[in-house]
Each structure stands twice: as structure tokens, then as C-alpha cells.
């Protein structure tokens, strides 16, 4: 063995020995602390943003002020190559179980299911009982467990609510999204935005704003745990699930005003600035090209009034991110003030990439909203990001939410706290990681593990994610080999990653409905199609995907299926059902169906 290889091997052995010594020390310390009625296992907080783009926070290249998240990054490890799914509920199902979204019953969001999919146990849009959540396993292991915020994994049957899925204290909004100021519904699928506390419906308090309320309730839960366990200090698992920055994009006026005028140069400039910042931080290769999405219109072609309006749309979005960070700061201060911070590991990520959808005016006006400039983002205002800034929020990646491009799938992941090796703090890991990996990582941090295929006498799905703790503790650079795959499918859009390569299929709108191959290590923007240049690799990955689809019960979607349009159709159907006893209601819905769906469908088909 030459000197270089010998040194590398020796370094790896030392890292392994160091990791084993650390685990041994933790176990010894826990045993010693048990003698004093103090459980020394770490507290674990998982913070999940909603629809946050890859470069939407400062430590990932954003101009938006996020000092609290940036401090977590400084005290922790950032992942540059972490993937979620491109849609919220499937990501949430995998995060909490470590099981593929199809096998959990959440292969697609309930709001976008076709009649064919709705007949499959893999496509219920709610978490099956053949999976066990990390909350259940941590509760069994002696942790206090709590959640506050968006659930979106089922609520019609009370057994589906988080209070019955391992969480001992819950305050939850069960839908795909909700208004951030009131309980009015943001889509026609629901009559109002519901909130439940410990399984019972509640009314939101005066002065409600979702990010503030979610953190208020999280602190309340943690304080309750602290008071109830004064004699035996038990560790806690807290799942904090924000509505930010899902539509309707809304923010307190003071946060929005900080950013008015910041985006007057438009989405092309923002996309370019963020591309440079991401590369300067070392998150992506300096040589990586940037994709310009064909759906992004020319900023200079807009009128001055249109530019002013779009500048504020993005300012509200930035304000919503800023407000979320502000309230995360409140949670961190509570943990410090209550002497719990130093023994707390905080994991922050997003359920998918940025959302670039437009919502027709009739859609939100029917629900009682306006989009007036003066009050944009405030109470009764409906704001979206739009295609231009939605694409910029994912810069320098291509695509966005619902699509299997990197902009829809690759999101921030920060792991912060005592478990992170000192040599790693403030650093970036370029290892591949997938949302399924968070469940086994959380269990490993707590010193427990998944039971396999049996739990309390019943058969369950095995955890198929990978434990990222060896990366966090600097025992290894990656837990993925070149033979391991990351695969997913939602609504006919699909992807599979193996080694440096990725195949993806996207349908509807600007997409051609065909498989393409990219080297996402060199070209994370997915600008150069390689299927004709690397046909053997392309064929291999297609074969791998066929196996994945067969093993996980993927149901092909109809040829004309397009997820956003299906959501519109299902929403209007729900509104029709709700209005069936009012002739004028039926008339209005039919008119809206003609005005809203037909033009969108024609536009999608023409592209």
C-alpha cells in the first residue's frame, strides 16, 4: 500500500474508532445520569418549512434575512444535495416513517387524486396503519413527543390524526394549507381551515398569525413537559411544521415593508444573484451552468405597474420567510432560557422546492379574498409567487414544486447541535441524502431503532431510509454508494438518482412528457440532456425505475393528467357538492368551471 492510501485508510480507521468511542461515552454518560434521574439523551426538534426554495435562506445564498437559521447552520452541518419529493404530503409521510410514500398510502396529495388512484391503498392520501411513525417509537423509548402545525396526512378518521400516531401533545392544521390570519379556506376543497388540539377541534385565538401561533404552541408544549418532569428530566421530540411559505403567501406588514423595492430589478437579476451566492458559499460547483425555465417571462416586457406589483409579491414572500425565522428565533431563545438548548439537536428542512403556481382571480375571489396591492399579504389577501419569482427561489436549479427537476426536489437541510462533530460545524456535506433518511437518523440520535417488519404483534413496513449520523459525526463522508438509488413518483412526474446521474420525467405545461438523463453532480441545473450521449447509463437507470415502480405499486396516470389542473378540478367538484342544495351556487360553480379550467387545460395541452 502506498503512503497516500495508507494515510487515507488510517484516517478512516481513526474516524471509525472516534465514532465508536463517542457512542460508548454517550451510553456510559446516560447510565450515570440515570442514577440521578436525568435522562441524558438529546432532545430532538424537527422544523419543517413548506414550499421553501433551495436558495431562500441566507446560509443557502438568499438576500432574505434569516439570522436564526443561519446561526443553526454555523453551529451545524448543511447538506447541499438533500432531496425531498416535489409535493408536501408524500415528503411528510416519508420523513415521519422512513418508508416510501407509496407504501405509506401517500403516493400523492389527496387533493390531486384521480378516481383510479383513489381505489388503491397506496393512494389514499392519508398515512396507512401499516407504518409506525418516529414519534411512536420515540414515545415507546421514553421521549415526550409533541407536534404543532401542518399535518396533511389524514384527519377524516380520528385514528389518522397525529394525537393517535405517536404524538402525546398536538396542535394541528390537517389540510394541504390554510389561511395564515383566519380560518377561511384557501381552496374550495374545504369549507374552512380546521385546527385541532389533542384531537379536538379548536377556534384560533385573537391576533392569530400561523408562524407565531405554531411557535407559541410549541413552547407551551415544551414548558408543559418541563413542569411535568421536574423530578425525572425526560428528553423530548418536537415536530414544528410551518405553513410558511405555502399559498396564500401572507406576512405581517412590518416584515413585508423591509423588502419593498428589493426586487424591482426582477426575477432574472434575482436568479443570477442567487446563483453567484450559492456558488460562492460552495454549495454547488463554480462551473455549474444555470437553467432558465421557459415558463419565465421577460421582466423588461412588463409595464412599470406590473413590475411594482410583482416586486411586492416577492417582498411579501421574503417577509413570510423572515417572519418564520423570527419565530424560530423565539423557540431557540426559549430553549436557551430553559437550559435545554445545549442538549437539543435541531433539524431544519422543507417539504419540497418553491411553488411557482398562479391562482386564477375567480378562484380566490370566490373564497372571499382580494389581491389588492396596498394590502397584499395582509388579512383577506391572496398572494402567490408566480412563475418568475417561483423559479428564482430555486436558483440556480430548474423547475419547482410538483415537478421532479432539482428545483422541485432539492431543498435545504441543516442539522445543528451537539451531535455534529466540531470539525463539521459551519461546513457543507455534499453527500446525497433523501427525506426517507431522516427517520432512521432521528431514531439513531435517540439511541433507538426501527423494529423492522413487526410492531406489537402486527406486520408493518420496514424502514428503508439510511442513517445519516455517521456523516453528522464525521465518521464518513457519505452513506450512499454508487449503486444505491433514490427514486420517487408523484402524479406521473418521476425521478431516479444513482451515482452522479439522474433520470427525470415531467408532464404538463412546458414539459415534453419524456425521460431525460443528467449528470447532477456537474450539472445540478439540468441543462444538458445526456440520454443520447450516455445510452447505457440511461437504459440502466430506466430499468432501475421500472423495478422501483413495480415494487412500490406506482399506478400510471391518464395521458392528460396534470397535477395542478387535477387540484382545480377536484376543488370545483368539492364546491359543487357543497353547493348542491343552492341553485345559484350550482350556476356559479359551472360558470367558474368554464372560465377557469377550460383555458388552463387548453394552455397546458398547447404546450
C-alpha positions as a printed NumPy array, in Angstrom:
array([[  0.   ,   0.   ,   0.   ],
       [  1.448,   3.422,  -0.926],
       [  1.814,   6.182,   1.672],
       [ -1.173,   8.17 ,   0.401],
       [ -3.554,   5.176,   0.515],
       [ -2.136,   4.093,   3.864],
       [ -2.773,   7.57 ,   5.283],
       [ -6.316,   7.615,   3.929],
       [ -7.072,   4.175,   5.358],
       [ -5.561,   5.148,   8.703],
       [ -7.639,   8.318,   8.804],
       [-10.798,   6.312,   8.113],
       [ -9.924,   3.848,  10.896],
       [ -9.363,   6.734,  13.297],
       [-12.739,   8.247,  12.359],
       [-14.442,   4.889,  12.979],
       [-12.673,   4.442,  16.319],
       [-13.581,   8.015,  17.318],
       [-17.231,   7.391,  16.44 ],
       [-17.291,   4.156,  18.491],
       [-15.661,   5.919,  21.438],
       [-18.266,   8.709,  21.195],
       [-21.157,   6.224,  21.241],
       [-19.554,   4.35 ,  24.16 ],
       [-19.117,   7.594,  26.078],
       [-22.738,   8.641,  25.459],
       [-24.004,   5.259,  26.66 ],
       [-21.798,   5.47 ,  29.778],
       [-22.958,   9.034,  30.451],
       [-26.6  ,   8.061,  30.042],
       [-26.137,   5.199,  32.519],
       [-24.515,   7.563,  35.01 ],
       [-27.222,  10.17 ,  34.561],
       [-29.894,   7.545,  35.066],
       [-28.615,   7.199,  38.616],
       [-29.546,  10.862,  39.174],
       [-32.966,  10.614,  37.455],
       [-31.76 ,  12.684,  34.483],
       [-32.164,  11.205,  31.015],
       [-29.134,  12.43 ,  29.085],
       [-30.381,  11.543,  25.622],
       [-30.67 ,  14.563,  23.333],
       [-33.842,  16.489,  22.717],
       [-34.731,  16.488,  19.019],
       [-36.575,  19.276,  17.199],
       [-37.586,  18.866,  13.547],
       [-38.559,  22.154,  11.881],
       [-40.274,  21.783,   8.517],
       [-40.862,  24.733,   6.196],
       [-43.456,  24.48 ,   3.431],
       [-42.583,  25.176,  -0.225],
       [-39.231,  26.791,   0.654],
       [-36.864,  27.156,  -2.31 ],
       [-33.265,  25.92 ,  -2.351],
       [-31.746,  29.402,  -2.029],
       [-34.423,  31.031,   0.177],
       [-32.383,  31.385,   3.394],
       [-29.127,  33.258,   3.99 ],
       [-26.917,  30.218,   4.574],
       [-28.063,  28.899,   1.185],
       [-27.482,  32.121,  -0.746],
       [-30.545,  34.26 ,  -0.068],
       [-30.781,  38.013,   0.385],
       [-33.656,  37.401,   2.847],
       [-32.716,  37.995,   6.479],
       [-32.682,  34.639,   8.313],
       [-30.178,  35.141,  11.169],
       [-31.557,  32.375,  13.373],
       [-31.441,  29.69 ,  10.703],
       [-28.026,  30.959,   9.625],
       [-26.783,  30.579,  13.214],
       [-28.066,  26.996,  13.245],
       [-26.081,  26.42 ,  10.061],
       [-22.997,  27.954,  11.646],
       [-23.352,  25.621,  14.629],
       [-24.213,  22.652,  12.461],
       [-23.883,  20.945,   9.118],
       [-25.556,  21.963,   5.866],
       [-26.358,  19.416,   3.15 ],
       [-26.034,  20.66 ,  -0.418],
       [-27.511,  17.551,  -2.032],
       [-30.582,  16.734,   0.058],
       [-33.762,  15.729,  -1.76 ],
       [-37.388,  15.72 ,  -0.691],
       [-40.25 ,  14.796,  -3.004],
       [-41.76 ,  17.584,  -5.085],
       [-45.038,  17.61 ,  -3.161],
       [-45.862,  18.121,   0.51 ],
       [-47.756,  15.114,   1.933],
       [-45.549,  12.389,   0.372],
       [-42.485,  14.098,   1.862],
       [-44.126,  14.334,   5.278],
       [-45.089,  10.65 ,   5.203],
       [-41.524,   9.607,   4.417],
       [-39.964,  11.992,   6.943],
       [-42.015,  10.519,   9.793],
       [-41.695,   6.839,   8.799],
       [-38.609,   6.214,   6.652],
       [-40.893,   4.334,   4.228],
       [-41.539,   5.09 ,   0.541],
       [-44.535,   7.386,   0.134],
       [-46.481,   4.84 ,  -1.94 ],
       [-46.192,   2.187,   0.74 ],
       [-47.342,   4.652,   3.406],
       [-50.564,   5.331,   1.461],
       [-49.49 ,   8.851,   0.473],
       [-48.341,   8.402,  -3.112],
       [-49.997,  11.705,  -3.997],
       [-51.712,  14.522,  -2.137],
       [-55.386,  13.798,  -1.532],
       [-56.411,  16.997,  -3.336],
       [-54.898,  15.758,  -6.619],
       [-56.016,  12.121,  -6.744],
       [-57.752,  10.683,  -9.802],
       [-60.66 ,   8.23 ,  -9.346],
       [-58.355,   5.395, -10.47 ],
       [-55.746,   6.236,  -7.841],
       [-58.272,   6.681,  -5.057],
       [-59.107,   2.945,  -5.209],
       [-55.547,   1.912,  -4.294],
       [-54.351,   1.543,  -0.7  ],
       [-51.137,   3.237,  -1.832],
       [-53.059,   6.353,  -2.931],
       [-55.36 ,   7.212,  -0.042],
       [-53.632,  10.489,   0.665],
       [-53.518,   9.575,   4.369],
       [-50.996,   7.679,   6.451],
       [-51.744,   3.946,   6.463],
       [-51.678,   1.953,   9.689],
       [-49.075,  -0.385,   8.21 ],
       [-46.375,   2.139,   9.149],
       [-45.086,   3.298,  12.521],
       [-44.002,   6.909,  13.   ],
       [-40.785,   8.005,  14.66 ],
       [-42.988,   9.753,  17.229],
       [-44.485,   6.395,  18.237],
       [-41.075,   4.759,  18.544],
       [-39.589,   7.674,  20.47 ],
       [-42.584,   7.719,  22.812],
       [-42.074,   3.998,  23.378],
       [-38.412,   4.744,  24.128],
       [-39.308,   7.24 ,  26.855],
       [-39.396,  10.53 ,  24.958],
       [-42.071,  13.169,  25.373],
       [-43.493,  13.754,  21.891],
       [-45.326,  16.781,  20.515],
       [-46.174,  18.469,  17.242],
       [-47.53 ,  21.852,  16.212],
       [-48.521,  22.956,  12.722],
       [-49.483,  21.428,   9.402],
       [-50.179,  17.675,   9.308],
       [-51.689,  16.804,   5.862],
       [-51.581,  13.051,   6.472],
       [-55.272,  12.412,   7.128],
       [-57.971,  13.591,   9.517],
       [-61.398,  12.255,   8.421],
       [-60.859,   9.216,  10.651],
       [-59.67 ,  10.368,  14.08 ],
       [-57.196,   7.479,  14.158],
       [-55.275,   9.325,  11.439],
       [-54.687,  12.473,  13.489],
       [-51.209,  12.939,  14.991],
       [-52.543,  12.509,  18.546],
       [-53.106,   8.866,  17.529],
       [-49.855,   8.493,  15.591],
       [-47.379,   8.756,  18.451],
       [-47.62 ,  12.42 ,  19.425],
       [-48.71 ,  12.985,  23.034],
       [-49.464,  16.69 ,  22.575],
       [-50.684,  18.129,  19.279],
       [-51.976,  21.341,  17.8  ],
       [-52.532,  20.718,  14.138],
       [-53.995,  22.041,  10.906],
       [-54.761,  18.872,   8.896],
       [-55.063,  20.251,   5.348],
       [-52.672,  20.955,   2.485],
       [-52.596,  24.572,   3.582],
       [-54.597,  27.232,   5.314],
       [-55.018,  30.936,   5.73 ],
       [-52.34 ,  32.465,   7.949],
       [-54.634,  35.079,   9.539],
       [-58.095,  33.491,   9.779],
       [-59.882,  30.155,   9.448],
       [-61.269,  30.839,   5.99 ],
       [-60.454,  28.208,   3.395],
       [-57.77 ,  28.916,   0.817],
       [-59.101,  26.336,  -1.693],
       [-62.661,  25.101,  -2.423],
       [-61.84 ,  21.581,  -1.175],
       [-62.554,  22.711,   2.413],
       [-65.331,  24.872,   3.85 ],
       [-62.946,  26.381,   6.424],
       [-59.454,  25.833,   7.793],
       [-59.72 ,  23.442,  10.721],
       [-57.423,  23.357,  13.75 ],
       [-57.299,  20.538,  16.305],
       [-55.688,  20.405,  19.737],
       [-55.109,  16.892,  21.057],
       [-57.733,  15.603,  18.621],
       [-60.46 ,  18.137,  19.439],
       [-61.45 ,  20.984,  17.129],
       [-60.493,  24.451,  18.39 ],
       [-61.028,  28.054,  17.335],
       [-57.898,  30.078,  16.696],
       [-57.184,  32.954,  19.112],
       [-57.317,  36.694,  18.509],
       [-54.146,  38.019,  16.93 ],
       [-53.511,  34.715,  15.159],
       [-50.681,  34.519,  12.623],
       [-49.71 ,  30.962,  11.728],
       [-45.936,  31.126,  12.321],
       [-46.387,  32.877,  15.667],
       [-49.171,  30.524,  16.762],
       [-47.214,  27.387,  15.85 ],
       [-44.197,  28.511,  17.877],
       [-46.413,  29.718,  20.748],
       [-47.935,  26.247,  20.959],
       [-44.558,  24.514,  20.616],
       [-43.18 ,  26.494,  23.553],
       [-46.345,  25.8  ,  25.531],
       [-45.936,  22.06 ,  24.902],
       [-42.259,  22.06 ,  25.878],
       [-42.952,  24.072,  29.014],
       [-45.687,  21.603,  29.961],
       [-43.214,  18.738,  29.55 ],
       [-40.64 ,  20.543,  31.66 ],
       [-43.062,  21.152,  34.513],
       [-44.445,  17.614,  34.408],
       [-40.992,  16.033,  34.529],
       [-39.169,  18.112,  37.12 ],
       [-38.041,  15.082,  39.105],
       [-37.123,  12.926,  36.099],
       [-35.991,  15.132,  33.242],
       [-37.075,  13.306,  30.087],
       [-35.918,  14.206,  26.569],
       [-38.438,  15.451,  24.047],
       [-39.155,  15.106,  20.337],
       [-40.863,  18.171,  18.859],
       [-42.135,  18.37 ,  15.281],
       [-42.651,  22.015,  14.264],
       [-44.421,  22.205,  10.907],
       [-44.846,  25.71 ,   9.476],
       [-47.355,  26.888,   6.883],
       [-44.71 ,  29.309,   5.587],
       [-44.304,  29.808,   2.66 ],
       [-47.252,  27.874,   1.213],
       [-50.004,  29.814,  -0.554],
       [-51.686,  32.065,   0.328],
       [-48.394,  33.895,   0.845],
       [-49.069,  36.278,   3.717],
       [-46.85 ,  38.182,   6.127],
       [-47.196,  40.872,   8.794],
       [-46.876,  44.295,   7.206],
       [-43.704,  45.184,   9.144],
       [-41.893,  42.172,   7.68 ],
       [-43.088,  42.855,   4.118],
       [-42.09 ,  46.523,   4.23 ],
       [-38.45 ,  45.587,   4.866],
       [-38.271,  44.203,   1.319],
       [-40.364,  46.649,  -0.753],
       [-38.173,  47.723,  -3.675],
       [-35.652,  44.918,  -3.15 ],
       [-36.965,  43.055,  -6.196],
       [-37.601,  45.958,  -8.577],
       [-34.939,  44.64 , -10.964],
       [-36.931,  41.454, -11.466],
       [-36.604,  37.701, -11.355],
       [-33.753,  37.358, -13.868],
       [-31.482,  39.531, -11.709],
       [-32.54 ,  37.723,  -8.534],
       [-31.897,  34.335, -10.119],
       [-28.433,  35.445, -11.245],
       [-27.559,  36.966,  -7.854],
       [-28.574,  33.836,  -6.013],
       [-26.668,  31.646,  -8.446],
       [-23.495,  33.575,  -7.613],
       [-24.18 ,  33.44 ,  -3.862],
       [-24.827,  29.674,  -3.904],
       [-21.553,  29.09 ,  -5.727],
       [-19.589,  31.498,  -3.527],
       [-20.789,  29.542,  -0.481],
       [-19.522,  26.334,  -2.064],
       [-22.931,  24.646,  -2.151],
       [-22.697,  23.904,  -5.874],
       [-19.734,  23.71 ,  -8.278],
       [-18.458,  27.054,  -9.577],
       [-18.627,  25.679, -13.124],
       [-22.248,  24.528, -12.892],
       [-24.469,  26.148, -15.555],
       [-27.838,  27.628, -14.661],
       [-31.106,  26.686, -16.322],
       [-33.541,  29.365, -17.423],
       [-37.043,  27.986, -17.293],
       [-39.067,  28.597, -20.486],
       [-42.039,  29.497, -18.284],
       [-40.202,  32.586, -17.001],
       [-41.388,  35.648, -18.908],
       [-39.24 ,  38.642, -19.827],
       [-39.174,  41.135, -16.924],
       [-38.363,  44.06 , -19.195],
       [-41.591,  43.427, -21.154],
       [-43.712,  44.23 , -18.091],
       [-45.253,  47.637, -17.535],
       [-43.971,  49.744, -14.619],
       [-47.182,  48.988, -12.716],
       [-46.725,  45.24 , -13.278],
       [-43.118,  45.475, -12.077],
       [-44.198,  47.355,  -8.965],
       [-46.856,  44.762,  -8.209],
       [-44.517,  41.797,  -8.725],
       [-41.85 ,  43.446,  -6.592],
       [-44.348,  43.477,  -3.728],
       [-45.415,  39.878,  -4.353],
       [-41.832,  38.818,  -3.761],
       [-41.482,  41.241,  -0.827],
       [-44.421,  39.523,   0.912],
       [-42.764,  36.149,   0.261],
       [-39.473,  37.393,   1.713],
       [-41.379,  38.822,   4.673],
       [-43.028,  35.455,   5.283],
       [-39.644,  33.689,   5.297],
       [-38.236,  36.413,   7.57 ],
       [-41.204,  36.087,   9.969],
       [-40.758,  32.311,  10.121],
       [-37.082,  32.795,  11.009],
       [-38.04 ,  35.378,  13.646],
       [-40.357,  32.911,  15.371],
       [-37.783,  30.121,  15.107],
       [-35.539,  32.554,  16.999],
       [-38.173,  32.779,  19.739],
       [-38.135,  28.985,  20.055],
       [-34.338,  28.941,  20.264],
       [-34.39 ,  31.643,  22.951],
       [-36.895,  29.61 ,  24.963],
       [-34.656,  26.542,  24.752],
       [-31.684,  28.594,  25.927],
       [-33.587,  30.327,  28.722],
       [-34.93 ,  26.984,  29.982],
       [-31.46 ,  25.409,  29.893],
       [-32.459,  22.866,  27.233],
       [-30.661,  24.215,  24.17 ],
       [-27.231,  22.633,  24.706],
       [-28.779,  19.167,  24.745],
       [-31.055,  19.789,  21.757],
       [-30.458,  18.736,  18.161],
       [-32.36 ,  20.838,  15.63 ],
       [-33.088,  19.593,  12.112],
       [-34.421,  22.114,   9.581],
       [-35.626,  21.379,   6.062],
       [-38.504,  21.935,   3.591],
       [-41.13 ,  19.543,   2.258],
       [-40.401,  20.446,  -1.394],
       [-38.994,  23.243,  -3.519],
       [-40.556,  26.617,  -4.229],
       [-44.082,  26.908,  -5.587],
       [-44.475,  28.791,  -8.846],
       [-48.17 ,  28.347,  -9.472],
       [-50.61 ,  31.072, -10.388],
       [-54.149,  31.038,  -8.975],
       [-56.95 ,  32.473, -11.153],
       [-58.601,  35.578,  -9.661],
       [-62.06 ,  34.   ,  -9.749],
       [-60.705,  31.106,  -7.698],
       [-59.686,  33.189,  -4.705],
       [-62.41 ,  35.818,  -5.051],
       [-64.955,  33.023,  -4.797],
       [-63.374,  32.26 ,  -1.405],
       [-63.597,  35.856,  -0.183],
       [-60.056,  37.082,  -0.917],
       [-58.62 ,  40.041,  -2.819],
       [-55.2  ,  40.681,  -4.353],
       [-55.07 ,  44.469,  -3.958],
       [-51.605,  45.988,  -3.977],
       [-51.984,  48.104,  -0.841],
       [-52.933,  45.211,   1.438],
       [-51.104,  42.399,  -0.354],
       [-50.099,  39.725,   2.127],
       [-52.356,  41.002,   4.878],
       [-55.675,  39.692,   6.214],
       [-58.094,  38.574,   3.435],
       [-55.344,  38.983,   0.82 ],
       [-54.395,  36.142,  -1.538],
       [-50.814,  36.273,  -2.772],
       [-48.772,  33.799,  -4.821],
       [-45.191,  33.907,  -6.039],
       [-45.82 ,  33.301,  -9.736],
       [-43.64 ,  31.555, -12.298],
       [-40.867,  34.167, -12.478],
       [-40.01 ,  34.59 ,  -8.815],
       [-41.016,  30.969,  -8.11 ],
       [-38.231,  29.86 , -10.426],
       [-35.787,  32.378,  -8.915],
       [-36.461,  30.999,  -5.408],
       [-34.99 ,  27.687,  -6.576],
       [-31.963,  29.31 ,  -8.238],
       [-29.781,  28.064,  -9.751],
       [-31.835,  24.888, -10.144],
       [-34.509,  24.149, -12.724],
       [-38.227,  23.517, -12.159],
       [-40.179,  23.946,  -8.915],
       [-42.897,  22.317,  -6.814],
       [-44.822,  19.367,  -8.36 ],
       [-42.008,  18.702, -10.867],
       [-39.119,  16.272, -10.489],
       [-36.441,  18.743, -11.56 ],
       [-33.876,  19.674,  -8.919],
       [-35.751,  22.899,  -8.137],
       [-38.755,  20.851,  -7.051],
       [-36.789,  18.234,  -5.106],
       [-33.506,  19.678,  -3.785],
       [-34.043,  21.692,  -0.601],
       [-32.031,  22.968,   2.383],
       [-31.168,  20.573,   5.206],
       [-29.454,  21.837,   8.361],
       [-28.55 ,  19.584,  11.285],
       [-27.419,  21.608,  14.295],
       [-26.415,  20.761,  17.846],
       [-24.086,  18.716,  20.   ],
       [-24.212,  15.621,  17.769],
       [-22.488,  17.482,  14.938],
       [-18.725,  16.943,  15.009],
       [-16.803,  20.131,  15.902],
       [-14.796,  19.737,  12.695],
       [-18.061,  19.826,  10.711],
       [-19.694,  22.865,  12.268],
       [-20.34 ,  25.576,   9.731],
       [-19.382,  23.18 ,   6.945],
       [-21.219,  21.679,   3.986],
       [-21.75 ,  17.995,   3.243],
       [-22.052,  17.154,  -0.45 ],
       [-23.258,  13.647,   0.291],
       [-26.519,  12.553,  -1.256],
       [-29.384,  12.351,   1.214],
       [-33.115,  11.736,   0.882],
       [-36.085,  12.599,   3.069],
       [-36.547,   8.901,   3.964],
       [-33.148,   9.106,   5.696],
       [-34.373,  11.482,   8.392],
       [-36.437,   8.861,  10.253],
       [-33.564,   6.409,  10.885],
       [-31.278,   9.351,  11.667],
       [-33.683,  10.681,  14.308],
       [-34.01 ,   7.226,  15.863],
       [-30.232,   6.806,  15.897],
       [-29.768,  10.194,  17.57 ],
       [-32.132,   8.975,  20.293],
       [-30.272,   5.694,  20.698],
       [-33.137,   3.543,  19.441],
       [-34.035,   1.853,  16.175],
       [-36.898,   0.805,  13.943],
       [-38.413,  -2.602,  14.854],
       [-38.243,  -3.94 ,  11.268],
       [-41.374,  -5.629,   9.926],
       [-43.159,  -6.403,  13.232],
       [-44.528,  -3.976,  15.8  ],
       [-46.667,  -5.044,  18.764],
       [-47.747,  -8.233,  17.037],
       [-48.658,  -6.732,  13.674],
       [-46.858,  -6.574,  10.339],
       [-45.533,  -3.175,   9.33 ],
       [-43.454,  -1.7  ,   6.521],
       [-39.707,  -1.786,   7.068],
       [-37.757,   1.454,   7.307],
       [-35.777,   1.77 ,   4.058],
       [-34.007,   5.091,   4.678],
       [-30.316,   5.461,   5.507],
       [-28.909,   6.683,   8.812],
       [-27.069,   9.987,   8.279],
       [-25.497,  10.035,  11.751],
       [-22.091,   8.788,  10.508],
       [-21.93 ,  11.891,   8.275],
       [-23.041,  14.176,  11.101],
       [-20.387,  12.775,  13.449],
       [-17.708,  12.92 ,  10.707],
       [-17.199,   9.13 ,  10.704],
       [-17.722,   9.007,   6.941],
       [-18.252,  11.34 ,   4.002],
       [-21.296,   9.527,   2.615],
       [-23.692,   6.723,   3.454],
       [-24.625,   6.249,  -0.208],
       [-22.638,   4.097,  -2.627],
       [-22.694,   4.48 ,  -6.385],
       [-25.063,   1.505,  -6.514],
       [-27.69 ,   2.969,  -4.194],
       [-30.737,   4.648,  -5.716],
       [-33.093,   7.444,  -4.722],
       [-36.423,   7.153,  -6.54 ],
       [-39.871,   8.675,  -6.387],
       [-43.052,   9.318,  -8.38 ],
       [-45.924,  11.717,  -7.821],
       [-48.727,  12.437, -10.276],
       [-46.863,  10.919, -13.223],
       [-43.734,  13.011, -12.621],
       [-40.83 ,  10.817, -11.591],
       [-37.102,  10.681, -10.926],
       [-34.348,   8.233, -10.082],
       [-30.846,   9.15 ,  -8.897],
       [-27.892,   6.772,  -8.965],
       [-24.29 ,   7.849,  -8.547],
       [-23.758,  11.153, -10.331],
       [-26.714,  10.615, -12.652],
       [-30.431,  11.272, -12.582],
       [-33.294,  10.468, -14.909],
       [-36.459,  12.512, -14.673],
       [-39.869,  12.647, -16.302],
       [-42.137,  15.705, -16.156],
       [-45.56 ,  16.199, -17.694],
       [-47.863,  19.111, -18.413],
       [-47.199,  22.757, -19.159],
       [-43.724,  23.362, -20.598],
       [-42.686,  19.7  , -20.254],
       [-42.48 ,  17.112, -23.02 ],
       [-43.519,  14.021, -21.03 ],
       [-40.288,  12.163, -21.863],
       [-37.469,  10.732, -19.76 ],
       [-34.182,  12.658, -19.747],
       [-30.749,  11.923, -18.254],
       [-28.5  ,  14.43 , -16.462],
       [-25.257,  14.418, -14.506],
       [-26.489,  16.347, -11.467],
       [-23.065,  16.435,  -9.815],
       [-21.578,  18.535, -12.615],
       [-24.868,  19.973, -13.869],
       [-27.351,  20.364, -10.972],
       [-29.266,  22.881, -13.097],
       [-30.103,  20.027, -15.506],
       [-29.17 ,  21.957, -18.625],
       [-27.565,  19.191, -20.734],
       [-29.582,  16.118, -21.698],
       [-27.335,  13.046, -21.853],
       [-29.617,  10.194, -22.885],
       [-28.144,  10.005, -26.407],
       [-24.574,  10.592, -25.154],
       [-24.717,   8.02 , -22.332],
       [-27.287,   5.489, -23.626],
       [-26.04 ,   2.615, -21.444],
       [-26.424,   4.649, -18.244],
       [-29.806,   5.923, -19.427],
       [-31.024,   2.37 , -20.071],
       [-29.706,   1.156, -16.713],
       [-31.493,   3.886, -14.757],
       [-34.734,   3.34 , -16.671],
       [-34.568,  -0.345, -15.76 ],
       [-33.961,   0.587, -12.111],
       [-37.028,   2.842, -12.2  ],
       [-39.206,   0.094, -13.693],
       [-38.233,  -2.131, -10.763],
       [-38.963,   0.652,  -8.275],
       [-42.383,   1.361,  -9.835],
       [-43.341,  -2.307,  -9.83 ],
       [-42.224,  -2.899,  -6.231],
       [-43.957,   0.216,  -4.9  ],
       [-47.307,  -0.026,  -6.658],
       [-46.985,   3.017,  -8.904],
       [-50.232,   3.495, -10.856],
       [-49.787,   5.181, -14.262],
       [-51.659,   8.446, -14.593],
       [-54.016,   9.176, -17.503],
       [-52.312,  10.72 , -20.58 ],
       [-53.898,  14.117, -19.939],
       [-53.187,  14.184, -16.192],
       [-51.56 ,  17.374, -14.896],
       [-51.396,  17.702, -11.114],
       [-52.273,  21.428, -10.75 ],
       [-55.241,  21.029, -13.105],
       [-56.431,  17.952, -11.203],
       [-56.353,  20.004,  -7.995],
       [-58.508,  22.66 ,  -9.681],
       [-60.96 ,  20.048, -10.962],
       [-61.255,  18.336,  -7.592],
       [-61.692,  21.688,  -5.867],
       [-64.506,  22.757,  -8.131],
       [-66.143,  19.363,  -7.697],
       [-65.976,  19.809,  -3.924],
       [-67.513,  23.278,  -4.233],
       [-70.29 ,  21.833,  -6.423],
       [-71.046,  19.179,  -3.817],
       [-71.136,  21.836,  -1.083],
       [-73.494,  23.969,  -3.185],
       [-75.787,  21.194,  -4.399],
       [-78.8  ,  22.5  ,  -2.456],
       [-78.468,  26.046,  -3.784],
       [-79.342,  26.561,  -7.471],
       [-77.398,  29.803,  -7.616],
       [-74.394,  28.018,  -6.135],
       [-74.533,  25.388,  -8.871],
       [-74.812,  28.069, -11.534],
       [-71.803,  29.952, -10.166],
       [-69.683,  26.809,  -9.993],
       [-70.497,  25.851, -13.588],
       [-69.579,  29.323, -14.802],
       [-66.306,  29.187, -12.863],
       [-65.561,  25.735, -14.258],
       [-65.901,  27.062, -17.803],
       [-63.9  ,  30.233, -17.136],
       [-61.118,  28.675, -15.029],
       [-60.495,  25.105, -16.12 ],
       [-61.042,  25.269, -19.874],
       [-58.435,  27.991, -20.6  ],
       [-55.889,  26.375, -18.277],
       [-56.419,  22.959, -19.834],
       [-56.113,  24.38 , -23.354],
       [-52.933,  26.208, -22.412],
       [-51.418,  23.077, -20.87 ],
       [-52.302,  20.938, -23.875],
       [-50.959,  23.511, -26.336],
       [-47.598,  23.457, -24.553]])
